Amino acid sequence: MKILVCISHVPDTTSKINFSDDNTKFDTTGVQFVINPNDEFGLTRAMWFKEKQGAQVTVVNVGGAETEPTLRKALAIGADDAIRVNTPATDGFSVAKQLTSVINSGGYDLVIAGRESIDYNGGMVPGMIAGLTNANFVNNCIGLEVDGTSAKAVREIDGGKETVSTSLPLVIGGQKGLVEESDLRIPNMRGIMMARKKPLNVVEPVGTSAETASVSFEKPTPKGAVTLVSPDNIDELVNLLHNEAKVI
């Protein structure tokens, strides 16, 4: 089984976010980038298929040379090889088109993508890939088993979980729960050294155009000051909730 794991290169959630050029561009100065958490759950599940079923695991990213350390981390975790599509990730449709080209040329049986990336939270790429490749699709996936060309997936739905049977080729939008957080892997020294020798292939993008563009960015409005009310002054608390917070 050939597995392709889509990797997004996203800012660490602890990084301080700023914008430049009159709030039209994301300022990457001093920002630490990591593997998108939803993708990391998918990569860990792919490692299970590799170790238990002998699957071949490739990771792919759409982006410039600055994303290669993130791909190298995925290789250190255990992926066999990596592909970087040499073009900026401008919008969901253009990324899906680039990934579809990689999938079509590689003949992958299973494509594991994160449900969404934590930077733009578009949540559209996995579904677009499935549509463009005519593959089966399971989103919000929190469980996956593959037996030959058959697959059983568990997905999160409102109020519970749903188990579905499907077949390969399959695209999933994975998320937290696909593996336990305790199963996520930190690259060890041996993995890091081996990753340096694994192939990281850079491919040129196929011709496509972005359908959307970011006009401007803005930070959330800062939270207001906290008003402390004595537990003995219930009337004042009710007054503030009614007249200022307007929640009652």
N, C-alpha and C positions, 0 to 999 in steps of 0.2 A: 504494500500500500504506500502510495506517495502522498505525503501531506505537505501542504503549503500553509504556513502560519504568517498572517499579515501583522506587521509590527508598526505601530505608530510611535514616533519620537516626540514625547510630550514633556512639558515643564513639570518638575517635581512640585507637588502641592505645597511644599514649604517655601518655595521660591517667591520672592517679592516681584510682583508683576508691574511693569511700567510700559508706557507707549511713547512713541516718538513721531516726528514729522506731523505735528499738529494732530496727534491721536489717530493717525491713519495706519501706523505700523506697530507691530509688537516688538518691543525692545528686548533683545536676547542677552544684553549685557549682564553678566553675573548670574545668569539663570542656569540651574542644574537641570539637565534633561535625563529622562528615564524611559524605560519601556512602559507603554500605556498599561495600567493595571489590568484592564479587561483582556488585553492581549497576553499578559503574563500568565493569567489563568489558563488561557488556551495553549500557550507554549508548554506549560507544565503538563497538561493533558496529552499533548503530542509526544512528550518525552515518555509518558506511560505507554503509549502505543508503540513507540520505538523499542522500548525495553522488553515489553511483553509479547509483541507481535512482529517485531522486526521491521517496523515501518521506517521509511526514509523521510527525514524531516528537513524541509527547506524553509528559511525565513525570508520575507521580502518587505521592503520599505520603499515608499515613493518619497524622494527628497534629495537634497544635495549632500556633498561630502561630509557635512557636519553631523549627519545622522549615522555615520559608520561606527562610532563608538557604541551606540545602542545596538546595532546589528552584531558587533563583536561580543557584546555581553550575551546576546541570545545564542551565539555560537559557543560561548564559554559555558552556558547552561547545558548545552548538549546538542543543538541543531547541527546537522551535517554540513550544510552550506548556506550561503546567503546571497540574495540578489538585491541590488539597489537600482531602482529606476531613476535615472539622472534628470530629475525635474522637480521643481518645488510642488508641494502638495497644496494646490491653490483652492480647490473645492471638491466636494464629495464626488460629483460626477466624473471629473477629470481623473481623480484618483482611482475610481472604479474602472474606468476605461484602461488605465495603465496596468492595473492588476489583472484585468481580464486578458490582456495581451500576454502577460506572463503565464497565466493559467493555461491558456490555449496552446502555448508553445511547449509547456512542460508536461501536459497530460496528467494533472494531479487528480487523485481520487477524492480527497477530502481537503477542503479549504476552511481553516479556522481563523476567524477574525473576531475582534472584540465587538461587542454590541455597539459601543460608541467609544470615541476617544474623549479623554477628560479635558482637552483644551477647548475644542469648539462644540463638543456634544451633539454633533449632527445626527448620528445614529442612522445614516442612510447607506453607507458603503457596502456592508454585507448583503443587503437586499438587492442593491443594484448589481453587484457581482453575480448573484444567483440569476437575476433576470438576463443579464448579458451573456452568461455562459449556459443558460437553460438547464441549470442544476437545481436539485431540490434544496429547500432552504428551511432552517429552523432558527428562529431568533430567540433572544433571552434564554439561551441554552445553559442549563445548570447540571446536565448529566449527559454523557455520551458513551455508548458501547458500539463497537463495530465487529461484525462476524462475517467475514468474506465480503460480499457486496451488499449485505444488509446492515442496517444501523437502527439503533433504538436511542431516542433522545428524550430528555426531560427538559421541559421549558417552564419558566415561571409565568403564570397568568394571574389575573386579578383574583385574589382570594385563595390561591392554591397553586398546584402544579399540574401539568399535563404531560403524559407520556405518549410519544408518537413513534410509529414504525415507518421507516423510509428506506431508501437505497442510495448507493453511491452512483454517480458523483453527488456530493453533498457540500453545501456551504452552511456554516453555523455562525451565528453571532453570539459569542460566549460572554460570560460575565462571572462575577463572584458566585461561587457555589459549584462551578464546573470541576474544581478541585478544592480541597480544604486549604485555607490560608497557611496552615502549618506545613503543607506539602510544597509550597513555593520554594524555589531553589536559589541559593546564593552561590555564584560562581566560586569555586575553589581555585587554588593556585595551579593545579594540574589542568583544570578546564580552561583557565586563562591562557596558559602556555600552548595548549592544543589549539585554541581558537585562532592563534596567530598563524597557524599553518593551514587552516581550513579555507576553502575558496570563498571569496566575496566578489561576486561578478557584478560589474556595472554595465547596465544596458541602457541604450538610448530610448527616449520615450516615443510612443506612437503619436501620430498627429491627432490632436484633439484640442478643443477650446474649453475654457472655463465658462460655466453657465451662470455663476454668481461671483460677486466680488464684495469684499468688506469695505464699507464706506468710512466708518470711523469706529473707534472703541471708547468705552468709558468705564470707569470703575464703579462698583456699587456705592450708593450714598452711605457715608459713614454713619455708624449708629450714634444715636443721641446719648446724652448723659443719663445716667441712672438716677432715678429719684427714690430715695429711701423713705419708707413710711414706717412709723412705729407700729408694732403689732397691736398696741392698745388703741390706735387711732383708726378704727375701721371706717368711720365716716369720711375721713380724708382719702383713704384708699378708694372707696366707692366714688368719691367726687373725681379723683384723677382718672380712674378707669372710664368714667362716663363722659367727662368734659374734655379731657386731653387725649387719652388713648382712643376714646370712642369705640370701645369694645363691648360696652353694656348699655 
